[in-house]
Amino acid sequence: MTAARSRRCLQAAVLLWAALSPWALALAAAAVPAKLKAAPAPVATGPMSKVEDATMFRIYYGQSFKVIKNSGDGKSYLLMQNTSKMASKTRYCTGRIKSFVIPLANFSIDTTTSPVSFFELLGVIESLKGITSNQVASQCVLQSYTSGNAQLVNRTDAQTLSQFTAHFISDTDEDRGCNFAAYVPLEEDAPLQRAEWIKYLGTFTNSEGRANTVYDAIKTNYLCLSKAAANLSTRFKPIVAWIEFTQGMWTFVKESYTLQYVTDAGAETVDATITNKRFNSSDPEDMDNFHAILCTVDVVIDQTYALEPAEYKLATFLENINVSQDSCYSFVSNRSIWRLDKRIGASGTLDWYDGAISQPQLVLGDLIEVFFPTGNYTTIYFRNLAKEEGVTEIGPEMCARSISTPMEPIILPCE
């Protein structure tokens, strides 16, 4: 009797514990000191950018900060949100890491070597308060300068440049201050890699959403045009000589991004084993060899530097290359001699090194028309010397929008 009663009591106790166990566990958990509880994992808020094509930088996100690893100068940039406690307590300026408070309240840029068009696409020109040269190929940056929103600063005056929350430079040897940030899209090897640097700048201004949208539109348009160009190719692709004349020597341009443009536009360049040579314009044998190569090409792109691009005409090219206008070269008879200086800013600054970097789909559209002419497309960056095309000079009066309004990328028709 005693044993049976004991078993019944034990069963009742087990049932009661089972019924109360969830409450017991909850009470036990509540009794654990707050310091001992696991904190939730930090989650970054807001739009984020992921690097898809560029090779010179990477972006990492925390809850109230971002880190950019920049291969241009080998540094890491800690970007701290201005609302965070970290921003008021932390400052780094070492050989490996620099810190910035974001979004940038203001910034400056070395405009002698760095493109400004990315800032226009982001819509942050109003915060651009310092430029090192007014010789830029951007009508709205010129307007910002002439209206007093941006000031001209000496690129070697580190003390003056320190007044800005960031100073962007492309020449990393010019790094003179804690607020200097390397900005090197021109060091990338391919057009889309260069264009993706809009995401790099977007992290400094909390403009990732805008940067992603712009780059996605540009990349989609570029790839569509490249695919269309591949379908235009005939049995034999057009052969292109991309050349330049420097200090009495003719050479073939071998920059990776130019070769990529030619390929993506459905053409091909002269064989690399041939283009490694230099040709002295004063040496008849050299020029004879150079002329023999040119006899095999369909299109010439002349990248020769000109102090005054508007004065560089067909006669200039023919004189430099020592060819007559009535010669039987295919590119002469077909009137396909081009230069990339159609859009110029103050003092002959080429937009080729600015707007063409941020919107490579426009360059590709130009080259497709150059290689497969339709007559229905007006080129933006390339002008035809054989047809005596002139240049387009960019001035502040051409800015048709507020400097606080983002510039929209031009998306070319493509099916």
Residue pairs with C-beta under 8 A, 6 or more apart in sequence:
17 24
42 62
42 63
43 63
44 61
44 62
44 63
45 63
46 206
46 208
46 209
47 208
47 209
47 212
48 59
48 61
48 208
49 59
49 199
49 202
49 203
49 208
49 211
49 212
50 59
51 57
51 58
51 59
51 196
51 199
52 196
52 219
53 190
53 192
53 193
53 196
53 219
54 185
54 188
54 193
54 194
54 196
54 197
54 199
54 200
55 71
55 188
55 189
55 193
56 70
56 71
56 72
56 184
56 185
56 187
56 188
56 193
57 68
57 69
57 70
57 71
57 72
57 197
57 200
58 68
58 69
59 66
59 67
59 68
59 199
59 200
59 203
60 66
60 67
60 68
60 69
64 80
64 81
64 83
64 84
64 86
65 78
65 79
65 80
65 81
65 84
65 86
66 78
66 79
66 102
66 203
67 76
67 77
67 78
67 79
68 76
68 77
68 79
68 200
68 203
69 76
70 76
70 77
70 181
70 182
70 184
72 172
72 182
72 183
72 184
72 187
73 172
73 175
73 182
74 96
75 95
75 96
75 97
75 98
75 182
76 96
76 97
76 98
77 97
77 98
77 99
77 100
77 181
78 90
78 92
78 97
78 98
78 99
78 100
79 99
79 100
79 101
79 102
79 203
79 204
80 86
80 87
80 90
80 99
80 100
80 101
80 102
81 87
81 101
81 102
81 206
82 101
82 102
82 103
87 101
90 99
91 99
92 98
92 99
93 99
93 178
98 178
98 179
98 180
98 181
100 165
100 166
100 179
100 181
100 204
101 165
102 203
102 204
102 205
102 206
103 204
103 205
103 206
103 207
104 127
104 165
104 166
104 204
104 205
105 127
105 165
106 127
106 128
106 129
106 130
106 164
106 165
107 127
107 128
107 129
107 130
107 164
107 165
107 166
107 167
107 168
107 204
108 128
108 129
108 130
108 131
108 132
108 153
108 161
108 164
108 166
108 167
108 168
109 116
109 119
109 128
109 130
109 131
109 132
109 167
109 168
109 169
109 183
110 132
110 155
110 167
110 168
110 169
110 170
110 171
110 174
111 131
111 132
111 133
111 134
111 135
111 136
111 141
112 132
112 133
112 135
112 155
113 169
113 170
113 171
114 168
114 169
114 170
114 183
115 185
115 186
115 353
115 354
115 355
115 357
115 358
116 125
116 128
116 131
116 136
116 138
116 141
116 354
117 138
117 354
117 355
117 357
117 358
117 359
117 407
118 185
118 197
118 198
118 201
118 357
118 358
119 125
119 128
119 141
119 201
120 138
120 140
120 141
120 406
120 407
121 198
121 210
121 214
121 358
121 406
121 407
121 409
122 198
122 201
122 202
122 205
122 207
122 210
122 211
122 214
122 406
123 207
123 210
123 404
123 405
123 406
123 407
124 205
124 207
125 140
125 141
125 144
125 149
125 403
125 404
126 144
126 149
126 403
126 404
127 205
128 141
128 144
128 149
128 150
129 149
129 150
129 151
129 164
130 150
130 151
130 152
130 153
130 161
130 163
130 164
130 167
131 141
131 145
131 150
131 151
131 152
131 153
132 152
132 153
132 154
132 155
133 152
133 155
134 142
134 145
134 152
134 346
135 345
135 346
135 347
135 349
136 142
136 345
136 346
136 349
136 354
137 343
137 344
137 345
137 349
137 350
137 351
137 353
137 354
137 355
137 394
138 345
138 351
138 354
138 355
138 394
139 394
139 395
139 396
139 397
139 398
139 399
140 396
140 399
140 401
140 403
140 407
141 150
142 345
142 346
142 394
142 395
142 396
142 399
143 396
143 397
143 399
143 403
144 150
144 403
145 151
145 152
145 396
146 396
147 403
149 403
153 160
153 161
154 160
155 161
155 174
156 176
158 176
158 177
161 167
161 176
161 177
161 179
161 180
162 177
162 178
162 179
164 179
165 179
166 179
166 180
166 181
166 204
167 177
167 179
167 180
167 181
168 181
168 182
168 183
168 201
169 175
169 180
169 181
169 182
169 183
170 182
170 183
170 184
170 186
172 182
172 184
174 180
175 182
181 204
183 197
183 200
183 201
185 194
185 195
185 197
185 200
185 357
186 194
186 353
186 357
188 194
188 197
188 257
189 256
189 257
189 260
190 256
190 257
190 260
191 222
191 257
191 260
191 261
191 264
191 360
191 363
191 364
192 218
192 219
192 222
192 360
194 257
194 357
194 358
194 360
195 215
195 218
195 219
195 222
195 357
195 358
195 359
195 360
196 215
197 358
198 211
198 214
198 215
198 358
199 208
199 211
199 212
199 215
201 207
201 211
202 208
202 210
202 211
202 212
210 406
214 409
217 409
217 411
218 358
218 359
218 360
218 361
218 409
218 411
221 361
221 409
221 411
221 412
221 414
222 264
222 360
222 361
222 364
224 414
224 415
225 264
225 361
225 364
225 365
225 368
225 412
225 414
226 264
226 265
226 364
228 368
228 414
228 415
229 264
229 265
229 266
229 364
229 368
229 371
229 372
230 266
232 266
232 368
232 372
233 266
237 266
237 267
237 268
238 266
238 267
238 268
238 298
238 299
238 371
238 372
239 267
239 268
239 269
239 270
239 296
239 297
239 298
239 299
240 262
240 267
240 268
240 269
240 270
240 297
240 298
240 299
240 300
240 301
240 371
241 252
241 269
241 270
241 293
241 294
241 297
241 299
241 300
241 301
241 331
242 252
242 253
242 258
242 262
242 269
242 301
242 303
243 250
243 251
243 252
243 253
243 300
243 301
243 302
243 303
243 304
244 250
244 251
244 253
244 302
244 303
244 304
244 305
245 281
245 302
245 304
245 320
245 321
246 304
246 305
248 280
248 281
248 282
249 278
249 279
249 280
249 281
250 278
250 279
250 281
250 290
250 320
250 321
251 275
251 277
251 278
251 279
252 269
252 270
252 274
252 275
252 276
253 301
253 303
254 272
254 275
254 276
259 269
261 360
261 363
261 364
261 367
262 268
262 269
262 367
264 364
265 364
265 367
265 368
265 370
265 371
266 368
266 371
266 372
267 299
267 367
267 371
269 275
270 293
270 296
270 297
274 293
277 289
279 286
279 287
279 289
279 290
280 286
280 287
281 287
281 320
281 322
287 322
290 321
291 322
291 323
294 300
294 321
294 323
294 329
294 331
295 329
295 330
297 330
297 331
298 330
298 331
298 334
298 336
299 331
299 336
299 338
299 370
299 371
300 331
300 336
300 337
300 338
301 338
301 339
301 340
301 370
301 382
302 317
302 337
302 338
302 339
302 385
303 339
303 340
304 312
304 317
304 320
304 339
306 312
306 316
306 341
306 348
307 348
308 348
309 339
309 341
309 344
309 348
309 350
309 391
310 344
310 390
310 391
310 393
312 339
312 341
312 385
313 385
313 388
314 325
314 337
314 385
314 386
314 388
317 337
317 385
318 324
318 325
323 329
323 332
325 332
330 336
331 337
331 386
332 386
335 384
335 386
335 387
336 370
336 373
336 384
336 386
337 384
337 385
337 386
338 370
338 382
338 383
338 384
338 385
339 382
339 383
339 385
340 350
340 352
340 356
340 381
340 382
341 348
341 350
341 352
341 383
341 391
342 379
342 380
342 381
342 382
342 383
342 389
342 391
342 392
343 350
343 351
343 352
343 355
343 380
343 381
343 391
343 392
343 394
344 350
344 351
344 391
344 392
344 393
344 394
345 351
345 354
345 393
345 394
346 394
346 395
351 381
351 394
352 381
355 362
356 362
356 363
356 381
359 409
359 410
361 409
361 410
361 411
361 412
362 380
362 381
362 410
362 412
363 380
363 381
365 377
365 380
365 412
366 379
366 380
366 381
366 382
367 382
369 377
369 379
370 379
370 382
383 389
383 390
383 391
401 407
